Amino acid sequence: SFVDSVAVDDFSGGVSAAELVASRLGSAASVAILAGPAGDDRNLSRVEGFRSILPTAALFSAGSWEFDDGYRVAKRLLAENPQAVFCCNDRLASALIRRARDAKGSPPPVVGFDNAPVSEAMNLTTVAIPWDQLIERIVLIIKQRMAGDKSNSLQYAVNPLPIVRDACFR
């Protein structure tokens, strides 16, 4: 059987986020991670990638990818006064920023993940999934199979790319 796959390398995306933080604050910085669902492989890989560069990052789990869950956990996270926060998706990042502002404070530097529309609207630094590259690869594999290609199954991973939007990471 042919089971081809095209995936995002979430581990390397976590590494990219950590490199952004470390380049600004150094590797000894007090940083935190606002993670998504504990059993989600994407979430686990993003956290693992980030911690491969910044192993002492404190972990806070929202338990989901949703804004409301991120907002609830952000209060506890912000009480720790991290120098920067990596959020495993942009909705969690927007929840963290909103929670800080609702408490009449300024959020620490934040790096999100996905490059969802909310990240551009908020001028958020994020790690972007390269959707065009992902789709191009999927279409190429489909065309190959439709043309009769019976070679071994293909696995292809695309690397997310950091997008620096705010002054905190320039």
N, C-alpha and C positions, 0 to 999 in steps of 0.2 A: 504494500500500500504506500501511497505518497501522502505524507503529512508535512507539508511545508509550513514554515512559520516566519513571521517578521515581527520583531519585538523591539521595545525600547530598552536600552541598557540602563536600568534604573540605578544600578550600583555606580556607574561612571557619572551619572547625574548628581548623586549624593557627593561624590568626590569633587565635582566641579563646584558645588555649593560650598563645601568646606574650604576649597582653595580660595574662593572669593573672600570668605571670612578671614582665613588665616593670612591672606595677603594684606589685609587692612589692619587686623588686630594682633596678629602673631599667633603662634600655635599654643601659647599658654593662656589665651583668652578664656574667660568664663562664658561659655556659650550653652545654648539650649536647643533642643529639637522638639517641635510640636508635630507628633506623628499621627498618622491615620489609624486604620483598623489593624489590630495586632496580628491577625491571621492573613493579611493581604501581602502576597509576595512582593508587589511593587513597593509597598511601604517598607517592608523589611529590608529590601535591597537598598533603598534610598538611605535609610538609617545606617545600615552597615557601611555603605560607601562614605557617608559623612564621617562616621566614627573611625574609618580607616585613616583619616587625616587628623581629626580632632577627637581622640578616643575618650576624653573626659567630658564630652558634651552630656549635659543632663537631659534625660528623656522624659517627656510628658506625652501621654497618649490621649488623644481626643476620642479614640474608639471608633471613629468613622471619618469620612472625608467631608462631613457637613459643617457649615458655618456655625450653627447653634452649639454643636458639641465642642468645636474649637473655641468658641467664645467662653463657654463654661470653664474649660480647663485653662484658658489664657490668664485668668485671674491668679491662679496658683503659680503659674509659670512666671508671670511678671513680678510677683512678690519676691522671686529669687534674684531680681535685678541682673539678668544676663547682659553681657556686652553686645551680643548678637543672637539672633534666633533663625534657625533653618526650619521652615514649615514644609512638610512633605507634599502639600499641594497649595495652590493659590487661594482656595476658599478658606483654608485654615489660616493662611497669612492674613487675609482680609479680616478674619475674626479677631486675630491677635492685635492687629492695628486698631480696629474699632474698639476693642476692650480697653486698650491703653488710652485712647482718646476720650472714651466715655468716662474714664477715671481722671480726666483732666491732666493726663501725663503725655509724654512723648514716647512712642515706641522705640525700642532699640533698633539698630539696623536689622532688617529682615530680608531673607532670601526665600522665595517661594519655589514652586515646581509646577510645571505644565505650560506656562504662558497662556493661561486662560484669559478671556476678555477682561476679567476683573483686574488682572495684573497691569494691563496697559492703562486702564481707567484710573488706577491708584498710583501709577508711576512706580510700580514695584519691580525691584530686581528679582529675576526669576531664572530658573533653568528650564529652557524651552524644549518641548518635544518637537523634533523636526518633521512636522506632519507631511510636508511636500515630499521629502525624501522617503518617508515611510510609505506613502501612497504610491510613489513611483516604483519602489521595489515590489510592492504587492502586485501592481499591474504588470510589471515585467515577468514575475513568476507565473501569473495567470496566463499571460500570452505564451510563455514557453510551454506550459502544460497543454494549452489548447492546440499548440502546433505539433503536439505529439512527443514532447520531451518526456522520456521515461527514466531519466537519471535518478540517482538517489535523492531523497528528500533534502530540501534546502532549509537551513536556518540562517537568518540574517538579523543582526541587531544594529540599530541606529543609536548613535550617541547623542544625548541631549546637549544643548549648547547654552552657556550662560548669556543672559541678556541683562546688561547693567543699565538701569534706568534712573536711579536716584544718586544723589551726591554722596551718599554713605559709602558707596563702593567704587568711586572714581579715583 
